Structures are given as C-alpha cells and as structure tokens.
C-alpha cells in the first residue's frame, strides 16, 4: 500500500472470525510496513503470524484512558485490528470520541449482522441494527415499540438470545422469530432459527448476534382504550381518560425531549401512552401507592411497552439527584403539596416544561399563580369527557 503524504495516526483493519484471517493486499502491505499494532487478545491470536518479527503489540482490554496514554507514547502510525467493521459499534467510534483530532484510515470487513444476513440470504434493505452489548435494553425496546420488521442485535454474555426472547415474550412481542448466528466464520459456526419460546430454553456460544424477524403484525393504538388498562382496585375511574391523555401528551411536547417524569403515575396510563408515541424517551414513573407497582408493571406488559422505570415511594422522600434530569414533567398527583413540588422541580431544571391536569380550582390557582410569578408562560385548555369533571390542562414553560 502506498503511504499518502498525510500522516495517519491509526489504521483500522477489520477482520472476521476465520481461523486464518482473510486479509486483502492493502491490509497485508500495511502490516508489513508497520511496527506498532493493537487489538484485543483474541485478535492477536488470529493475526500474530502475519506481524513482523520485531513488532510491538498494545492490548485493548477495556481501560481506555490508560490505552490512549500508551498510544500517545508513539509518534508513528498504529495499526489496530478490530472485529468486522471498525465503525459499526466498533473501536473506530471509540477513537473518534477519545482522540477527536486523530487521523484515521479504515480497511473494513463485514460486521457480524451483515454476515448473518448474507449467510441466511436475508434482504437487509430495511434492517435496523442495534447493540445491547454492555448497554441497557433501551435500543431494543425502542425498535420493538416502533414495530420494526427486521432487527439485528449485537448481544453480550448477559443479554443473550435466551434473555432477549424472555423479555420480548414478557412484553407481548411474540410476533417475531429469532435467528442466532454463533461464532460466524469460525470453526464452530452455527446458525439456527427458532421461535422465541424455544429460544428461552437454549444456551448459545457467547460470540453471537441475532436477527429478529416480524412474522405477524401487532396492533398499535393511537390513543389506548381506557378499558385496556388494569385499574386501581375499586377505583376504576382513577385513570386519565384517553382524550385527556392525548391532549396532555400534546401539551407536554415530547418531541426532541430526552427525559420525562410522570409524577403520580397511578396506573401508568400517561407514561405508557407517551412511551408508545416516543419510544426514544427515558421515562420515569413516580407513584407512592405500593399496590401500583404491580399495576403499572402489568400494564406495561399487556400493552407492549417496555422500558419505563417505576419508582414506588413518596416523591418528597426521594433524593431527586439520583435520577436523570427531566426536560419535561407531568404532575398527575402532588399530595396537597403542589407549591413545594413545583419549587423542587425547578431547582433541578429551571427550564423545565411543566404540565398538570387540574380538577380542583385550588390546584389551578396555585400552579398558574406560582409559575406566573416565576416568569413562566401559562397555557390552559379545558376538556370534559362524558359525565366526568371538567379538566384544566395547564402548561408552563420558560420564554
């Protein structure tokens, strides 16, 4: 490979899992012209026979700050071996984040999800690729709530195909098949397609990825019927009615928001409706009634809405700094301490958007007067559903 005049700090070479790596001529020439190499322990075992005799190997073992310091002791190009495509949830992205001014050059291989699609002759034009490797479930939850037809998933040794299948069945996503690709390109490569229930009973090699294929459509409501929710015992009317719920979500303006708190969540109806419309949102449902823990959880499961964090405690007893800072809050209950709640919330985020559904005039007065005094703009809409009390939906935002 002819070196360009521009100095390259890192050359990234993507490799598969073949016992003898398949390297193209550019990669082989680059290896012979270099002396400093890096990669994981597994990568070294695969490529060491290609490396020059007097080479230096820097192992990537997870301690990124120390690794970058080690890289900085060299004034020459470093060749980094990575699995598949270095810029597909790979080390190329890590380098761009930790060494933003570094000059990079990449010789990629297929990523594991591409390989699985090729090996199963799967058309992946509409594929949604996600990673739960060392991460939480949020990316998978979002894809499922969106009813994505084909999802490629990078797993880890905890979020295994069996655990993925269990979570999907828990939340009613039984309308998918799962295809598992183990040790792709390796000596122990194995590929199988299973139904989710069968997959929950199986153990797979740690080195795997999966394809989730929708085999039947699943209904998604625009406005969940009130009867779909499990109600609070002996208080069936203790739920934000569907027309008011949709009006409330419109008032919250959740688009482009990151964290939403639903305070006084009760059955979880507002949080669940919000999550279905905005699956990317981090939603925390606060409720002090202990019996609501099971009710909210059951409602998230029966309405196919994973990913809502449920906190059962008196809101005023919590250390609010323990939770992600909200962009927007819905006050569904305040225990007669609305003024105190408003000030607590504004201490966390003075630019917060606040929405409350008020039945009593006292709550409306406290909300509007207190926030007007603090130079917030108040917008109010009133709505009545059938014979139920009129609800005033108040929105406060900083101009």
C-alpha positions as CSV (number, residue, x, y, z in Angstrom):
1,X,0.0,0.0,0.0
2,X,1.4,3.4,-0.9
3,X,1.5,5.7,2.0
4,X,-0.2,9.0,1.5
5,X,1.6,12.3,2.2
6,X,-0.8,12.9,5.1
7,X,0.2,11.2,8.3
8,X,-2.3,8.7,9.5
9,X,-2.4,8.2,13.3
10,X,-4.4,4.9,13.2
11,X,-5.1,2.4,10.5
12,X,-8.1,0.2,11.4
13,X,-8.2,-3.2,9.9
14,X,-11.4,-5.2,10.3
15,X,-11.2,-8.9,10.4
16,X,-13.6,-11.8,10.6
17,X,-13.5,-14.9,12.9
18,X,-11.7,-17.1,10.4
19,X,-9.0,-19.4,11.9
20,X,-6.7,-17.8,9.3
21,X,-7.8,-14.2,8.7
22,X,-8.7,-13.2,5.2
23,X,-6.7,-10.0,4.6
24,X,-6.7,-8.1,1.3
25,X,-3.5,-6.9,-0.4
26,X,-3.8,-3.4,1.0
27,X,-4.1,-4.8,4.6
28,X,-1.1,-7.2,4.1
29,X,1.1,-4.4,2.7
30,X,0.2,-2.1,5.5
31,X,1.1,-4.8,8.1
32,X,4.5,-5.3,6.6
33,X,5.2,-1.6,6.6
34,X,4.3,-1.1,10.2
35,X,5.8,-2.0,13.6
36,X,3.2,-1.0,16.2
37,X,-0.1,-2.9,16.4
38,X,-3.1,-3.1,18.7
39,X,-6.2,-5.1,19.3
40,X,-7.9,-7.5,21.7
41,X,-6.4,-10.7,23.0
42,X,-8.5,-12.7,20.5
43,X,-7.4,-10.5,17.6
44,X,-3.7,-11.1,18.5
45,X,-4.1,-14.9,18.4
46,X,-5.7,-14.6,14.9
47,X,-3.1,-12.2,13.3
48,X,0.2,-12.7,15.1
49,X,1.6,-14.9,12.4
50,X,1.2,-12.0,9.9
51,X,3.1,-9.5,12.0
52,X,6.7,-8.5,11.5
53,X,9.2,-10.2,13.9
54,X,10.1,-7.1,15.8
55,X,6.7,-5.7,16.4
56,X,5.0,-4.0,19.4
57,X,1.6,-5.2,20.4
58,X,-0.7,-3.0,22.6
59,X,-3.6,-4.9,24.0
60,X,-7.1,-3.4,24.1
61,X,-8.5,-4.6,27.4
62,X,-11.1,-2.0,28.4
63,X,-9.1,0.6,30.3
64,X,-9.5,3.3,27.6
65,X,-7.7,6.2,29.4
66,X,-4.6,4.1,30.0
67,X,-4.8,2.8,26.5
68,X,-4.8,6.2,24.9
69,X,-1.9,7.3,27.1
70,X,0.0,4.3,25.8
71,X,-0.9,5.2,22.2
72,X,0.4,8.7,22.8
73,X,3.9,7.4,23.6
74,X,4.4,6.5,19.9
75,X,4.9,9.1,17.1
76,X,4.3,6.6,14.3
77,X,1.1,5.1,12.8
78,X,-0.6,2.4,14.9
79,X,-2.4,-0.5,13.1
80,X,-5.5,-1.5,15.1
81,X,-7.3,-4.8,14.4
82,X,-11.0,-4.8,15.1
83,X,-13.9,-7.2,14.6
84,X,-15.8,-6.7,11.4
85,X,-16.4,-3.0,10.6
86,X,-14.5,-0.7,13.0
87,X,-17.2,1.9,12.6
88,X,-20.1,-0.4,13.4
89,X,-20.4,-0.2,17.2
90,X,-16.6,-0.6,17.0
91,X,-13.3,0.8,18.0
92,X,-13.3,3.4,15.3
93,X,-16.1,5.2,17.1
94,X,-14.2,4.9,20.4
95,X,-11.1,6.5,18.9
96,X,-13.2,9.3,17.3
97,X,-14.7,10.0,20.8
98,X,-11.5,9.8,22.8
99,X,-9.0,11.2,20.2
100,X,-11.2,13.6,18.2
101,X,-8.3,15.1,16.2
102,X,-6.7,11.8,15.2
103,X,-6.5,11.0,11.5
104,X,-8.0,7.5,10.8
105,X,-8.0,5.2,7.9
106,X,-10.1,2.1,7.7
107,X,-9.9,-1.3,5.9
108,X,-13.2,-2.8,7.0
109,X,-14.7,-6.3,6.9
110,X,-18.3,-7.3,7.1
111,X,-19.9,-6.7,10.5
112,X,-21.4,-9.7,12.2
113,X,-25.0,-8.7,11.5
114,X,-24.2,-8.3,7.8
115,X,-22.6,-11.7,7.8
116,X,-25.6,-13.3,9.4
117,X,-27.9,-11.7,6.7
118,X,-25.6,-13.0,4.0
119,X,-25.4,-16.5,5.4
120,X,-29.2,-16.7,5.7
121,X,-30.0,-14.9,2.4
122,X,-31.9,-12.2,4.3
123,X,-32.7,-9.0,2.5
124,X,-31.5,-6.3,4.8
125,X,-32.5,-3.2,3.0
126,X,-34.8,-2.2,5.9
127,X,-32.7,-3.7,8.7
128,X,-32.5,-1.7,12.0
129,X,-29.2,-2.6,13.7
130,X,-28.8,-2.1,17.4
131,X,-26.4,-3.0,20.2
132,X,-27.2,-4.2,23.7
133,X,-23.6,-5.3,24.2
134,X,-22.6,-3.7,27.5
135,X,-25.7,-1.5,27.3
136,X,-29.2,-1.4,28.7
137,X,-32.3,-2.6,26.8
138,X,-33.4,0.8,25.5
139,X,-32.4,0.4,21.9
140,X,-34.2,-3.0,21.6
141,X,-37.2,-1.6,23.4
142,X,-37.4,1.4,21.0
143,X,-37.2,-0.8,17.9
144,X,-39.9,-3.2,19.2
145,X,-42.3,-0.4,20.2
146,X,-41.8,1.1,16.7
147,X,-42.9,-2.4,15.3
148,X,-39.6,-2.6,13.3
149,X,-39.9,-5.6,10.9
150,X,-36.2,-6.7,10.9
151,X,-33.9,-6.0,13.8
152,X,-30.2,-7.0,14.0
153,X,-28.9,-7.2,17.6
154,X,-25.4,-7.3,19.0
155,X,-25.6,-9.3,22.2
156,X,-23.3,-9.9,25.2
157,X,-22.9,-12.7,27.7
158,X,-25.7,-11.4,29.9
159,X,-28.2,-10.2,27.3
160,X,-28.1,-13.5,25.5
161,X,-30.6,-14.8,22.8
162,X,-32.5,-16.5,25.6
163,X,-32.8,-13.3,27.7
164,X,-33.8,-11.3,24.6
165,X,-36.5,-13.9,23.9
166,X,-37.7,-13.8,27.6
167,X,-38.0,-10.0,27.5
168,X,-39.9,-10.0,24.2
169,X,-42.4,-12.6,25.4
170,X,-42.8,-10.7,28.7
171,X,-43.9,-7.6,26.8
172,X,-46.1,-9.5,24.3
173,X,-43.8,-9.4,21.3
174,X,-44.4,-13.0,20.3
175,X,-44.8,-12.0,16.7
176,X,-41.1,-12.4,15.9
177,X,-38.8,-15.3,15.1
178,X,-35.2,-15.2,16.2
179,X,-32.2,-16.3,14.1
180,X,-29.0,-16.8,16.1
181,X,-25.6,-16.8,14.4
182,X,-22.8,-18.2,16.6
183,X,-19.1,-17.8,16.0
184,X,-19.7,-16.7,12.4
185,X,-16.8,-17.5,10.1
186,X,-15.2,-19.6,12.8
187,X,-14.6,-23.4,13.2
188,X,-17.7,-23.7,15.4
189,X,-20.1,-21.5,13.4
190,X,-23.7,-22.4,13.9
191,X,-26.8,-20.7,12.7
192,X,-30.4,-21.6,13.6
193,X,-33.9,-20.0,13.5
194,X,-36.2,-20.6,16.5
195,X,-39.5,-19.4,17.9
196,X,-39.0,-17.2,20.9
197,X,-40.3,-19.7,23.4
198,X,-37.9,-22.4,22.2
199,X,-35.0,-19.9,22.4
200,X,-35.7,-19.2,26.1
201,X,-34.7,-22.8,26.8
202,X,-31.4,-22.8,24.9
203,X,-27.8,-21.7,25.7
204,X,-25.7,-20.3,22.9
205,X,-22.0,-19.6,22.5
206,X,-21.0,-16.2,23.8
207,X,-19.8,-15.0,20.4
208,X,-23.2,-14.5,18.7
209,X,-25.6,-12.0,17.2
210,X,-29.3,-12.3,16.3
211,X,-31.9,-11.3,13.7
212,X,-35.4,-10.7,14.9
213,X,-37.9,-11.1,12.0
214,X,-41.5,-10.0,12.3
215,X,-43.7,-12.9,11.3
216,X,-47.1,-11.2,12.0
217,X,-48.2,-7.6,12.6
218,X,-49.0,-6.3,16.0
219,X,-51.7,-3.7,16.6
220,X,-50.6,-0.3,18.0
221,X,-53.2,2.1,19.2
222,X,-53.2,5.8,18.6
223,X,-54.9,6.5,21.9
224,X,-55.1,3.4,24.1
225,X,-58.6,2.5,25.2
226,X,-59.2,3.1,28.9
227,X,-60.5,-0.5,29.3
228,X,-57.1,-1.8,28.2
229,X,-55.5,-0.7,31.5
230,X,-55.7,-2.7,34.7
231,X,-57.3,-0.1,37.1
232,X,-56.6,0.7,40.7
233,X,-58.6,-1.7,42.9
234,X,-62.1,-0.4,43.5
235,X,-61.3,2.9,41.7
236,X,-61.9,2.2,38.0
237,X,-62.3,5.9,37.3
238,X,-58.9,6.7,38.7
239,X,-57.3,6.9,35.3
240,X,-56.5,9.8,32.9
241,X,-59.2,9.3,30.2
242,X,-57.9,8.7,26.7
243,X,-59.0,12.0,25.1
244,X,-57.5,13.9,28.1
245,X,-54.4,11.7,28.0
246,X,-53.8,12.5,24.3
247,X,-54.3,16.2,24.9
248,X,-51.9,16.0,27.8
249,X,-49.2,14.4,25.7
250,X,-49.7,17.1,23.1
251,X,-49.2,19.7,25.8
252,X,-46.1,18.0,27.0
253,X,-44.5,18.5,23.6
254,X,-42.3,15.4,24.0
255,X,-40.7,15.6,20.5
256,X,-37.0,16.3,20.9
257,X,-37.1,15.7,24.6
258,X,-34.8,13.2,26.4
259,X,-36.2,12.6,29.9
260,X,-39.8,12.7,31.0
261,X,-41.0,12.3,34.6
262,X,-44.6,11.2,35.3
263,X,-45.3,12.1,38.9
264,X,-48.3,10.4,40.5
265,X,-48.4,7.8,37.7
266,X,-51.1,5.7,39.3
267,X,-51.9,3.0,36.6
268,X,-49.1,4.3,34.4
269,X,-51.5,5.4,31.6
270,X,-49.8,8.7,30.7
271,X,-46.3,7.2,30.9
272,X,-47.3,4.2,28.7
273,X,-49.1,6.4,26.1
274,X,-46.1,8.7,26.0
275,X,-43.7,5.8,25.6
276,X,-45.7,4.4,22.7
277,X,-45.6,7.6,20.8
278,X,-42.0,8.5,21.7
279,X,-40.1,5.2,22.3
280,X,-36.8,7.0,22.5
281,X,-37.8,8.8,25.7
282,X,-36.3,7.9,29.0
283,X,-39.5,7.8,31.2
284,X,-39.6,7.6,35.0
285,X,-43.0,6.9,36.6
286,X,-43.2,8.0,40.2
287,X,-46.0,6.7,42.4
288,X,-46.3,6.4,46.2
289,X,-49.1,3.7,46.4
290,X,-47.3,0.4,46.8
291,X,-50.1,-1.5,45.1
292,X,-49.5,0.5,41.9
293,X,-46.0,-1.1,41.4
294,X,-47.7,-4.3,40.1
295,X,-50.4,-2.5,38.3
296,X,-48.1,-0.2,36.3
297,X,-45.8,-3.2,35.5
298,X,-48.7,-5.4,34.4
299,X,-50.0,-2.5,32.2
300,X,-46.6,-2.0,30.5
301,X,-46.5,-5.8,29.7
302,X,-50.1,-6.2,28.4
303,X,-49.7,-3.0,26.3
304,X,-46.3,-4.0,24.9
305,X,-44.4,-1.0,26.4
306,X,-41.1,-2.0,27.8
307,X,-38.5,0.5,29.2
308,X,-40.4,2.6,31.8
309,X,-38.6,3.0,35.1
310,X,-41.1,2.6,38.0
311,X,-40.3,4.3,41.3
312,X,-42.6,3.5,44.3
313,X,-42.1,6.0,47.1
314,X,-43.2,9.3,48.4
315,X,-41.8,11.8,45.9
316,X,-40.8,14.2,48.7
317,X,-38.7,11.5,50.4
318,X,-36.6,10.9,47.3
319,X,-33.1,12.3,46.5
320,X,-34.1,13.6,43.1
321,X,-30.4,13.9,42.2
322,X,-30.3,10.1,41.9
323,X,-32.5,10.3,38.7
324,X,-31.8,11.7,35.2
325,X,-32.6,15.4,35.0
326,X,-36.0,15.8,33.2
327,X,-36.7,18.1,30.3
328,X,-40.5,17.8,30.9
329,X,-42.7,16.8,33.8
330,X,-46.3,15.8,34.1
331,X,-47.8,16.3,37.6
332,X,-50.6,13.7,37.9
333,X,-50.6,13.9,41.7
334,X,-49.0,16.1,44.4
335,X,-50.5,15.1,47.7
336,X,-51.6,18.6,48.5
337,X,-48.1,20.0,48.3
338,X,-48.1,21.4,44.7
339,X,-46.2,24.6,45.5
340,X,-43.4,22.6,47.2
341,X,-43.3,20.2,44.3
342,X,-43.0,23.0,41.7
343,X,-40.1,24.6,43.5
344,X,-38.3,21.2,44.0
345,X,-38.6,20.5,40.2
346,X,-37.4,24.0,39.2
347,X,-34.3,23.6,41.4
348,X,-33.4,20.6,39.2
349,X,-34.1,22.2,35.9
350,X,-35.2,25.9,35.7
351,X,-36.0,25.5,32.0
352,X,-38.4,22.6,32.7
353,X,-41.7,22.3,30.8
354,X,-44.4,21.5,33.4
355,X,-47.9,20.2,32.7
356,X,-50.7,19.5,35.2
357,X,-54.2,18.2,34.9
358,X,-56.3,20.1,37.5
359,X,-59.8,19.2,38.6
360,X,-59.9,21.5,41.6
361,X,-59.7,25.3,41.3
362,X,-57.2,25.4,44.1
363,X,-54.7,23.4,42.1
364,X,-55.2,25.5,39.1
365,X,-54.7,28.7,41.1
366,X,-51.5,27.5,42.8
367,X,-50.0,26.3,39.5
368,X,-50.8,29.4,37.5
369,X,-50.1,32.0,40.2
370,X,-46.8,30.4,41.4
371,X,-45.4,29.9,37.9
372,X,-46.6,33.2,36.5
373,X,-44.8,34.9,39.5
374,X,-41.6,33.0,38.4
375,X,-42.0,34.4,34.8
376,X,-43.3,31.3,33.2
377,X,-45.9,31.5,30.4
378,X,-49.0,29.5,31.2
379,X,-51.3,28.0,28.5
380,X,-54.6,26.4,29.6
381,X,-57.0,24.2,27.8
382,X,-60.2,22.7,29.4
383,X,-61.8,19.4,28.4
384,X,-64.6,17.3,29.7
385,X,-65.2,13.7,28.9
386,X,-68.8,12.5,29.1
387,X,-70.2,13.0,32.7
388,X,-66.8,13.3,34.3
389,X,-65.5,16.5,35.8
390,X,-64.0,19.2,33.6
391,X,-60.2,19.0,33.5
392,X,-58.0,22.1,33.1
393,X,-54.7,21.2,31.3
394,X,-52.2,23.8,32.3
395,X,-48.8,24.1,30.6
396,X,-45.9,26.2,32.0
397,X,-42.8,27.0,30.0
398,X,-39.9,29.5,30.3
399,X,-39.8,32.0,27.4
